[in-house]
Amino acid sequence: MLNIVLLEPEIPANTGNIGRTCAAAGARLHLIEPLGFSLSEKALKRAGMDYWKSLDVTTYIDYQDFLDRNTGAKIYMATTKARKVYTEAAYEPDCYVMFGKESAGIPEEILLENKENCVRIPMTGGIRSLNLGNSAAIILYEVLRQNGFKGMKMEGDLHRLEW
């Protein structure tokens, strides 16, 4: 199962949005504390809508706890500081993609320990970063695409009419 990891997320609406995206994609969400909000916060639930209850969420007390409980995990680090574009990586179907907190990203010490697995989303100059929810969706769906959208519904249905 694909895994999305948020390191110390600060904005509940972003985490709720990412949770909803994970639910739609069949991905597990990992939240590394400290969180900038409570998991019972209204903004989190509003952004995640009624999908939050069906989401597979695991929380960790800190980054080391995450590493200890996920030994051997293949972790890609999404960062504006990476040299490699996210489409250049070959993602495994059970990989982990980590995103840092909105105000600072993933600490550079962690990035240097994982420099071969750091990926970036290209942007024009002068823009610091994309919204965290957008970044997670872009990379999450690239991982799914590379793995053939396994287990995903590939056709849509009309509500009142038929195709």
Protein Blocks (a to p, Z undefined) as FASTA:
>chain_A
ZZdddehiablklmmmmmmmmmmnopacddddddfbdfkbfklmmmnmmmlmmpccdddf
bfklmmmmmghiacddddfkbmbdfklpccdfkbccddddfklopafklmmmmmmmgccd
dddehiabdcfklmmmmmmmmmmmmnoogoiafbdcdfklcZZ
